[in-house]
Amino acid sequence: MEAVRRWRSSWGYPTTVLCFYGFFSSIKPLEPFLIPYLTGVDKNLTTEEVNSQIFPVWTYSYLCVLVPVFLLTDWLRYKPVVVLQCVVLFTTTSLIRWTSSVATMQVMQFFYGVVTASEVAYFSYIYSVVELKRYKRATSYSRSVQLLGYTVGSVLGQLLVSFNLMSYNNILVLTLVLIAVALLASLLLPMPQQSMFFHQKQRVQAEQAFDPQKDSKISTKLRNNEEKFPSGNVQNQQTEELVHPKTCSKVFLQLWRDFQECYSSRQMVYWSVWWTLATCGYNQTANYVQVLWEHVQPSQNFTIYNGGVEAMSNLMSAATAYGIGFTEVRWEQWGELALGGFSGLGAAALFLMTFIDNIWVCYCGYIVFKCVYMMLITIAMYQLAADLSLERYALVFGTNNFGALALQTIITSIVVDSGGLGLPIIPQFTIYASYFSAIAIVFLLRGLFSTWRVHQDRKETTSKDHNVKTVCEEHRF
């Protein structure tokens, strides 16, 4: 019993429970087949209704609730919002299973926007209950199991559909059982005593010195974070006191000051602009790619492999992102060229998907596109996180995602929504491919200019050094 108590009070218990929750809440075997299900005999919705009237609601609701959920998550200290996310996910799945009208599907999409916005609680919870030195491992575990859950769900869905082991309706019932397991796990999470902005702890005694052999930039970053997020390790023999919750006005003032300081760096702005633009395009593509697949090859006439494609793209994206950590590239010098070049590759994949009327080309193009995006977003996340404290890390990442969502909302309302142009799927994807082409051109030009300027600076430095050396030699004689 003593060993169990020690484990429950260590970082391993909340990390394990959170990973358990993340895994089961991510298994969605019907998600790769949502369009065939909604447009099939079970729901009898048309592709135009799904594309132009139902799916846009998710974008609008996500944008509306993102900021309130972000602040509510911090104020309530994460766990209540994690539980709420699971409850709303259960409601969303139930609406898909037992309702069929356009209006109820729109309500379902609204609730799914709340689910998506609540993911901030899942990714932030772990930082409030584990020691600073455990952040990297805990983050790796929580993100990895979520990706594993998506992969397992895609493979499971493909097997159930391909071998006719379950109907779509029964797959949804199975999903509800898995969500119920995730809900139980969320209730077992320990309640954090601190949060990033509203509830903070500060040290009363001085910190222990960091290992001087550690990298100076990382050590400085850790010290800055440690001032607000102490580990609470008994071995450190440090006392802590809880600061009274901050008022909303103080929190907003702190956020505004941090925002100004973060985006005062030109390099930070360039990476953030790419993040915002590319994430908008990626989300728009991923949201409507099933509609394109259904257009190219109707599911009534073909054994579809959407689940297998999603599983393959997840695994290859994870491998690509993981491999970036072992590259020895100076991204601060070559990053903009990489952003431009690989964005061009993603645009080429989208053009192939759009204009070659072959489902296998569509599948392969989507895998390439997703791998490219995941690789580049990993580089961008690393470059931005290198110079940020924990609070600013969350602020910049949240700001970039909010900007991407706002831009996505504009594109959706003009291009997709029936109240706007309401374009068919092929013109839509032509616009998405052209959008990534524009990103590629801008960042390629910017990267070439940066490379030329660095080359010129080196030439000038070399020339000055040579002149100084010549003068010294003349004075010597």
Secondary structure, DSSP 8 states (H G I E B T S, - for coil): -HHHHHHHTSTHHHHHHHHHHHHHHH--TTGGGHHHHHHSTTT---HHHIIIIIHHHHHHHHHHHHHHHHHHHHHHTSHHHHHHHHHHHHHHHHHHHH--SHHHHHHHHHHHHHHHHTHHHHHHHGGGTS-GGGHHHHHHHHHHHHHHHHHHHHHHHHHHHHTT-S-HHHHHHHHHHHHHHHHHHHHTS---S--SSSS-EEESS------TTS-HHHHHHHHHHHHHS----GGG---EEE-----HHHHHHHHHHHHHHHTTSHHHHHHHHHHHHHHHHHHHHHHHHHHHHHHHS-GGGS---HHHHHHHHHHHHHHHHHHHTT----HHHHHHHHHHHHHHHHHHHHHHHHHS--HHHHHHHHHHHHHHHHHHHHHHHHHHHTT--HHHHHHHHHHHHHHHHHHHHHHIIIIISTTTT---HHHHHHHHHHHHHHHHHHHHHHHHHHHHHHHHHHHHHHHHHHHHHHHHHHHH-
